[in-house]
Each structure stands twice: as C-alpha cells, then as structure tokens.
Amino acid sequence: MTTPAHSHDKGILPKLGHQIVHLYDLLSGPAMSEQDRINREIAESEPIRRIRTYGL
C-alpha cells in the first residue's frame, strides 16, 4: 500500500527547525522597508547630531 508523499514522517529535526523559524518570525515582527530603516537610523542619530552641534 502506498501513501502520498506529504504524509511521510520527516523526522524530528525538520519539524523542530520549522517550529524555530515560525517562532523567530513571530518574535521578530513585521519586516522593515528600506524607508523604515532610513527613518529609524535618522531618529537614532538625532541626539548624537545635537550633542555635536552644542560642542562646536
């Protein structure tokens, strides 16, 4: 008797790997666009730029 390919047991490591990837995706949140990265870098560097202008 044959069974469909998708019903075969893949083993513990592939199952565990898929669960780890799924957990990482849940924890990491939505992906950032290039514009989001640029805006975040500008916002993070704002205090540093203000300190430099006061020092000069």
Summary of the structure (lengths in Angstrom):
residues: 56
radius of gyration: 23.3
end to end distance: 81.6
largest distance: 81.6
contacts: 76
relative contact order: 0.06
helix: 75%
strand: 0%
